[in-house]
Amino acid sequence: MQENIKFFLKGLSEKLWFKPLIFCLLSIAGALLAHLADDTFIVDIAPDIERSSVENLLSTISSSMLVIAIFAVGAMLSAFSAASSTATPRSFKLIVADDVSQNALSAFIGAFIYSTVATIALKNGFYGKAGYFTLFILTLVVFTIVIIIFLTWVERISKLGRLSHTIKKVEDATVEAINERKAEPQMGGVPVISNISSGTPIFGNQIGYVQHINLNQLQQLANTIDARFILNCVPGTFIAPDKPLAYLISGDAAAMDGHMDELNKAFAVKDNRSFNSDPQFGLITLSEIASRALSPGINDPGTAIAIIGSYVRIFSLWMKDEDKAHIKKVKYNRIEVPEISMGDMFDDAFRPIARDGAGNIEVMLRLQKALVSIAYIDPLKAKELALLHSRQAYERAALAMLYSGDLEILKKHCAF
């Protein structure tokens, strides 16, 4: 249940309207709750505050915050557009979810709502002596918070939408998904030990990408019908009516007929992939940025080289042996969950760059050196795949490079 709540809140927090709504509610509550001070000991110690001073301060905030909020929205939209056009549209969601920008917009709108509500209450005699004083202090606090957030946001908006910042955001999202998966290699289930060919396929009624799987609900279903399941998908998998969601490997297949709706609801399927719990989507997004940079119209090999460096860091993290104490215990012993294919991860990361950068000696040299480094990180897990992609990248370069001297240099740095 905790994972499901986390998934829901994560998706909700990425909505651009969510934080402004929270700030607005807090602002209204703050403006109205100042009235409660009139019934406390503060009445005896509060100094006299001129009503005009509070009104002038609130008027300053209300008149300036709406303008700044509109300016903030315009700046954010420009950054979003730049990120989509210079990087890839898949990065748009990460830029929208930028915490600093969302906090800034939320603070500006919240301050405007606070000043408006407080002004209305003030002019209608809602506050007494202690209420005036409390409102004055709250207004100074709001004003200070807005100034600090504005200064922080100005620094961030200068970076938001830049290609280097977008790449960093995608890499960080990929690293977060990898750390999550390493903590729960089977998402709380058990490794696949059963023969999938002996199971009964269970088909769903949805078409799209799996974003989240409610393993707790599947576990309860398995307990109800005394069965075991092998998942045939993980977050990021595209499912269709011809692709089984899972296989029933023990229990009565006929008992599933009355529980198909329950099973389908355990799979959150959307039209697009999400970075949450899906490391491969991060690799694909980085590859798209690199492919765009290597296109003849852009011709920016430096970006592709930077992304190759990101891949070395990502694969180093993925193949790093972790302390077993950090791995969470099995919670769903009736659900067998497949691991992410490292071969697919290598394909997602290196094949597009090898294809689109085949004629660029600088990019191909950096790619070969990266594959050598990855093979060295963990020879048991990655050496065979690194050698395969090194050979494939060299063969692509041999077809694309016109100067034999470049090809000879490249050959010396190959992993195979």
C-alpha positions as CSV (number, residue, x, y, z in Angstrom):
1,M,0.0,0.0,0.0
2,Q,2.9,2.3,0.8
3,E,4.3,1.9,-2.7
4,N,0.9,2.6,-4.3
5,I,0.5,5.8,-2.3
6,K,4.0,6.9,-3.2
7,F,3.3,6.3,-6.9
8,F,0.0,8.3,-6.6
9,L,1.7,11.2,-4.8
10,K,4.6,11.2,-7.2
11,G,2.3,11.6,-10.2
12,L,0.3,14.2,-8.4
13,S,3.3,16.3,-7.4
14,E,4.4,16.4,-11.1
15,K,1.2,18.3,-12.0
16,L,1.9,22.0,-12.5
17,W,-1.2,23.0,-10.6
18,F,-0.7,20.8,-7.5
19,K,1.8,22.9,-5.5
20,P,0.2,26.3,-6.3
21,L,-3.1,24.8,-5.0
22,I,-1.4,23.8,-1.7
23,F,0.2,27.2,-1.3
24,C,-3.2,28.9,-2.0
25,L,-4.9,26.9,0.7
26,L,-2.1,27.6,3.2
27,S,-2.3,31.3,2.3
28,I,-6.0,31.5,2.9
29,A,-5.7,29.6,6.2
30,G,-2.9,31.9,7.3
31,A,-4.8,35.0,6.5
32,L,-7.9,33.8,8.4
33,L,-6.2,32.1,11.3
34,A,-4.6,35.4,12.4
35,H,-8.0,36.2,13.8
36,L,-7.5,33.5,16.4
37,A,-4.8,35.6,18.1
38,D,-7.5,37.9,19.4
39,D,-8.6,35.2,21.8
40,T,-5.2,34.5,23.2
41,F,-2.7,36.2,25.6
42,I,-1.2,38.0,22.6
43,V,-3.9,40.7,23.2
44,D,-2.1,41.8,26.4
45,I,1.4,42.0,24.9
46,A,0.8,43.0,21.2
47,P,1.9,46.5,20.3
48,D,-0.4,48.8,18.4
49,I,-0.1,48.4,14.7
50,E,-1.3,51.1,12.4
51,R,-3.9,49.7,10.1
52,S,-2.6,51.7,7.1
53,S,0.9,50.1,7.4
54,V,-0.6,46.7,7.1
55,E,-2.9,47.7,4.3
56,N,0.0,49.3,2.4
57,L,2.2,46.2,2.8
58,L,-0.6,43.9,1.6
59,S,-1.3,46.2,-1.3
60,T,2.3,46.1,-2.4
61,I,2.3,42.3,-2.3
62,S,-1.0,41.9,-4.1
63,S,-0.1,44.4,-6.9
64,S,3.4,42.9,-7.5
65,M,2.9,39.2,-7.0
66,L,0.3,38.8,-9.8
67,V,2.7,40.5,-12.2
68,I,5.6,38.4,-11.1
69,A,3.5,35.2,-11.3
70,I,2.5,36.0,-14.9
71,F,6.1,36.7,-15.7
72,A,7.1,33.4,-14.0
73,V,4.6,31.4,-16.1
74,G,5.9,33.1,-19.3
75,A,9.5,32.3,-18.4
76,M,8.7,28.7,-17.5
77,L,6.8,28.2,-20.8
78,S,9.8,29.5,-22.7
79,A,12.1,27.1,-20.8
80,F,9.7,24.2,-21.5
81,S,9.6,25.0,-25.2
82,A,13.4,25.2,-25.3
83,A,13.8,21.9,-23.6
84,S,11.4,20.2,-26.0
85,S,13.0,21.7,-29.1
86,T,16.6,21.4,-28.3
87,A,16.6,18.1,-26.4
88,T,13.6,15.8,-26.8
89,P,9.8,16.1,-26.1
90,R,10.2,13.2,-23.6
91,S,12.2,15.5,-21.3
92,F,9.3,17.9,-21.0
93,K,7.8,16.1,-18.0
94,L,11.0,16.4,-16.0
95,I,11.3,20.1,-16.7
96,V,7.7,20.8,-15.8
97,A,8.3,18.9,-12.5
98,D,11.3,21.1,-11.6
99,D,10.9,21.7,-7.8
100,V,12.4,25.2,-7.7
101,S,10.2,26.6,-10.5
102,Q,7.1,25.0,-9.1
103,N,7.9,26.4,-5.6
104,A,8.5,29.8,-7.1
105,L,5.3,29.9,-9.0
106,S,3.4,28.5,-6.0
107,A,4.9,31.2,-3.7
108,F,4.0,34.0,-6.0
109,I,0.4,32.9,-6.5
110,G,0.0,32.0,-2.8
111,A,1.3,35.4,-1.8
112,F,-1.2,37.1,-4.1
113,I,-4.1,35.0,-2.7
114,Y,-2.9,35.7,0.9
115,S,-2.7,39.5,0.4
116,T,-6.1,39.6,-1.3
117,V,-7.9,37.5,1.4
118,A,-6.2,39.4,4.2
119,T,-7.1,42.8,2.7
120,I,-10.8,41.8,2.4
121,A,-10.8,40.5,6.0
122,L,-8.9,43.6,7.2
123,K,-11.4,46.1,5.6
124,N,-14.3,44.3,7.1
125,G,-13.1,44.5,10.6
126,F,-12.2,40.8,11.0
127,Y,-9.2,41.5,13.2
128,G,-8.7,43.0,16.6
129,K,-5.5,44.4,18.2
130,A,-3.8,41.0,18.4
131,G,-5.1,40.1,15.0
132,Y,-3.5,43.2,13.4
133,F,-0.2,42.4,15.0
134,T,-0.3,38.7,14.0
135,L,-1.3,39.7,10.4
136,F,1.6,42.2,10.3
137,I,4.1,39.5,11.4
138,L,2.7,37.0,8.9
139,T,2.8,39.5,6.1
140,L,6.5,40.2,6.8
141,V,7.2,36.5,6.8
142,V,5.4,36.0,3.5
143,F,7.3,39.0,2.0
144,T,10.6,37.5,3.2
145,I,9.9,34.1,1.8
146,V,8.8,35.5,-1.5
147,I,12.1,37.5,-1.8
148,I,14.2,34.5,-1.0
149,I,12.4,32.2,-3.4
150,F,12.5,34.8,-6.1
151,L,16.3,35.1,-5.8
152,T,16.7,31.4,-5.9
153,W,14.3,31.1,-8.9
154,V,16.2,33.7,-10.9
155,E,19.3,31.5,-10.6
156,R,17.3,28.4,-11.7
157,I,15.4,30.0,-14.6
158,S,18.7,31.0,-16.1
159,K,19.5,27.2,-16.4
160,L,16.0,25.8,-16.9
161,G,15.6,24.7,-20.5
162,R,19.3,24.6,-21.3
163,L,20.5,21.4,-22.9
164,S,23.1,20.7,-20.2
165,H,20.5,21.1,-17.5
166,T,18.0,18.9,-19.3
167,I,20.6,16.2,-19.7
168,K,21.4,16.4,-16.0
169,K,17.7,16.2,-15.1
170,V,17.2,13.1,-17.3
171,E,20.3,11.4,-15.8
172,D,19.2,12.2,-12.3
173,A,15.8,10.6,-13.0
174,T,17.4,7.6,-14.5
175,V,19.7,7.2,-11.4
176,E,16.7,7.5,-9.1
177,A,14.9,4.7,-11.0
178,I,18.0,2.5,-10.9
179,N,18.5,3.0,-7.1
180,E,14.8,2.2,-6.6
181,R,15.1,-1.0,-8.7
182,K,18.4,-2.0,-7.0
183,A,16.8,-1.7,-3.6
184,E,14.0,-4.0,-4.8
185,P,15.3,-6.0,-7.8
186,Q,12.0,-7.8,-8.2
187,M,9.9,-4.8,-6.9
188,G,9.1,-6.8,-3.7
189,G,8.4,-10.1,-5.5
190,V,10.6,-13.1,-6.1
191,P,12.9,-13.9,-9.0
192,V,11.5,-16.0,-11.9
193,I,12.2,-19.6,-11.1
194,S,9.2,-21.3,-12.8
195,N,8.9,-22.4,-16.4
196,I,6.9,-19.7,-18.2
197,S,5.9,-22.2,-20.9
198,S,4.0,-24.3,-18.4
199,G,1.8,-21.4,-17.3
200,T,-1.5,-20.2,-18.4
201,P,-1.3,-16.8,-20.2
202,I,-3.5,-14.1,-18.7
203,F,-4.4,-11.3,-21.2
204,G,-5.4,-7.8,-20.2
205,N,-7.9,-5.4,-21.8
206,Q,-5.7,-2.3,-22.0
207,I,-3.3,-0.9,-24.6
208,G,-0.3,1.3,-23.6
209,Y,2.7,1.4,-21.4
210,V,2.8,0.0,-18.0
211,Q,3.7,2.7,-15.5
212,H,3.0,1.0,-12.2
213,I,2.1,-2.5,-11.0
214,N,0.2,-2.9,-7.8
215,L,1.9,-6.1,-6.5
216,N,0.0,-5.9,-3.2
217,Q,-3.3,-6.3,-5.1
218,L,-1.9,-9.2,-7.2
219,Q,-0.6,-10.9,-4.0
220,Q,-4.1,-10.6,-2.4
221,L,-5.6,-12.1,-5.6
222,A,-3.1,-14.9,-5.6
223,N,-3.9,-15.6,-2.0
224,T,-7.7,-15.6,-2.8
225,I,-7.4,-18.2,-5.5
226,D,-4.4,-20.0,-4.0
227,A,-2.2,-19.3,-7.1
228,R,1.2,-18.0,-8.2
229,F,1.9,-15.5,-11.0
230,I,4.8,-14.8,-13.3
231,L,4.7,-11.2,-14.5
232,N,5.2,-10.8,-18.2
233,C,5.8,-7.1,-18.0
234,V,7.5,-4.4,-15.9
235,P,7.2,-0.6,-15.8
236,G,7.9,0.6,-19.3
237,T,6.6,-2.5,-21.2
238,F,4.1,-1.9,-24.0
239,I,1.1,-4.2,-23.6
240,A,-1.6,-5.0,-26.1
241,P,-4.4,-7.6,-26.3
242,D,-1.9,-10.2,-27.8
243,K,0.7,-9.8,-25.0
244,P,0.0,-11.6,-21.7
245,L,0.2,-9.5,-18.6
246,A,1.2,-12.5,-16.5
247,Y,1.2,-16.3,-16.5
248,L,-0.7,-18.4,-14.0
249,I,1.7,-21.2,-12.9
250,S,-0.3,-22.8,-10.1
251,G,-3.9,-22.7,-9.1
252,D,-7.2,-23.1,-10.9
253,A,-7.2,-21.2,-14.2
254,A,-11.0,-21.2,-14.2
255,A,-11.0,-19.3,-10.9
256,M,-9.5,-16.3,-12.7
257,D,-12.6,-15.7,-14.7
258,G,-14.3,-13.9,-11.9
259,H,-11.2,-11.8,-11.0
260,M,-10.1,-10.4,-14.3
261,D,-11.3,-6.9,-13.5
262,E,-9.3,-7.0,-10.3
263,L,-6.2,-8.1,-12.1
264,N,-6.5,-5.5,-14.8
265,K,-6.8,-2.7,-12.2
266,A,-3.5,-3.8,-10.7
267,F,-1.7,-2.5,-13.8
268,A,-1.6,1.3,-14.3
269,V,-1.4,1.6,-18.1
270,K,-1.0,5.0,-19.8
271,D,-0.3,6.3,-23.3
272,N,3.2,7.3,-22.5
273,R,6.1,6.0,-20.5
274,S,7.2,7.5,-17.2
275,F,10.7,7.9,-15.7
276,N,9.4,6.5,-12.4
277,S,10.6,2.9,-11.9
278,D,11.7,2.7,-15.5
279,P,15.4,3.1,-15.9
280,Q,15.3,2.1,-19.6
281,F,13.1,5.2,-20.4
282,G,15.9,7.4,-19.1
283,L,18.4,5.7,-21.3
284,I,16.1,6.0,-24.4
285,T,15.5,9.7,-23.6
286,L,19.3,10.4,-23.4
287,S,19.8,8.5,-26.7
288,E,17.1,10.7,-28.4
289,I,19.0,13.8,-27.2
290,A,22.2,12.4,-28.6
291,S,20.6,11.5,-31.9
292,R,19.2,14.9,-32.3
293,A,22.6,16.5,-31.6
294,L,24.2,14.2,-34.2
295,S,21.7,15.1,-36.9
296,P,23.2,17.1,-39.9
297,G,21.0,20.0,-39.1
298,I,22.3,20.3,-35.5
299,N,25.8,18.9,-35.8
300,D,26.7,19.0,-32.1
301,P,29.0,16.0,-31.3
302,G,29.9,17.5,-27.9
303,T,26.4,16.8,-26.6
304,A,26.6,13.2,-27.7
305,I,30.0,12.9,-26.0
306,A,28.5,14.3,-22.8
307,I,25.7,11.8,-22.9
308,I,28.2,8.9,-23.4
309,G,29.8,10.1,-20.1
310,S,26.4,10.0,-18.5
311,Y,26.0,6.4,-19.7
312,V,29.3,5.4,-18.0
313,R,28.1,6.8,-14.7
314,I,24.7,5.2,-15.1
315,F,26.0,1.7,-16.0
316,S,28.7,2.0,-13.3
317,L,25.9,2.5,-10.7
318,W,23.7,-0.3,-12.2
319,M,26.6,-2.9,-12.1
320,K,27.9,-1.8,-8.7
321,D,27.5,-4.5,-6.1
322,E,25.5,-3.2,-3.2
323,D,25.4,-4.2,0.5
324,K,22.8,-6.8,0.8
325,A,21.5,-5.1,3.9
326,H,20.1,-2.3,1.7
327,I,18.0,-4.7,-0.4
328,K,14.4,-4.9,0.9
329,K,12.9,-8.2,1.9
330,V,10.4,-10.1,-0.2
331,K,6.9,-8.9,0.4
332,Y,5.0,-10.7,-2.4
333,N,6.1,-14.4,-2.3
334,R,3.4,-15.5,-4.9
335,I,4.6,-13.1,-7.6
336,E,7.6,-13.9,-9.7
337,V,9.0,-10.7,-11.4
338,P,11.5,-10.7,-14.3
339,E,14.7,-8.6,-14.0
340,I,15.5,-5.8,-16.5
341,S,17.5,-7.1,-19.4
342,M,21.0,-5.7,-19.4
343,G,21.1,-6.5,-23.1
344,D,18.1,-4.2,-23.7
345,M,19.7,-1.5,-21.7
346,F,22.9,-1.6,-23.8
347,D,20.8,-1.5,-27.0
348,D,18.8,1.5,-25.7
349,A,21.9,3.4,-24.8
350,F,24.6,2.6,-27.3
351,R,23.0,1.5,-30.6
352,P,21.5,4.9,-31.5
353,I,24.7,6.7,-30.9
354,A,26.7,4.1,-32.8
355,R,24.3,4.4,-35.7
356,D,24.0,8.2,-35.9
357,G,27.6,9.0,-35.0
358,A,29.3,6.4,-37.1
359,G,31.0,8.9,-39.3
360,N,32.3,11.1,-36.5
361,I,35.7,10.0,-35.2
362,E,35.5,12.0,-32.0
363,V,32.1,10.5,-31.0
364,M,33.2,7.0,-31.9
365,L,36.4,7.2,-30.0
366,R,34.6,8.3,-26.9
367,L,32.0,5.5,-27.4
368,Q,34.7,2.9,-27.7
369,K,36.5,4.2,-24.6
370,A,33.2,4.2,-22.7
371,L,32.6,0.5,-23.6
372,V,36.1,-0.4,-22.5
373,S,35.4,1.4,-19.1
374,I,32.1,-0.4,-18.7
375,A,33.6,-3.8,-19.4
376,Y,36.3,-3.1,-16.8
377,I,33.7,-2.1,-14.2
378,D,32.3,-5.6,-14.1
379,P,33.8,-8.1,-16.5
380,L,31.4,-10.9,-15.4
381,K,28.2,-8.9,-16.2
382,A,29.1,-6.5,-18.9
383,K,32.2,-7.7,-20.8
384,E,30.4,-9.8,-23.4
385,L,27.8,-7.1,-24.1
386,A,30.5,-4.4,-24.2
387,L,32.5,-6.4,-26.7
388,L,29.4,-7.0,-28.9
389,H,28.5,-3.3,-29.0
390,S,32.2,-2.3,-29.5
391,R,32.3,-4.6,-32.6
392,Q,29.0,-3.4,-33.9
393,A,30.0,0.3,-33.5
394,Y,33.3,-0.3,-35.3
395,E,31.5,-2.1,-38.2
396,R,29.2,0.9,-38.5
397,A,32.1,3.3,-38.5
398,A,33.9,1.2,-41.2
399,L,30.9,1.8,-43.4
400,A,30.6,5.5,-42.7
401,M,34.1,6.8,-42.3
402,L,35.8,7.9,-45.6
403,Y,39.3,8.4,-44.2
404,S,41.1,5.2,-43.4
405,G,43.4,6.9,-40.9
406,D,40.5,7.6,-38.6
407,L,39.4,4.0,-38.8
408,E,42.9,2.8,-37.9
409,I,42.9,5.1,-34.8
410,L,39.5,3.9,-33.8
411,K,40.6,0.2,-34.2
412,K,43.3,0.8,-31.5
413,H,40.7,1.8,-28.9
414,C,38.1,-0.9,-29.5
415,A,37.1,-3.1,-26.7
416,F,37.1,-6.3,-28.7
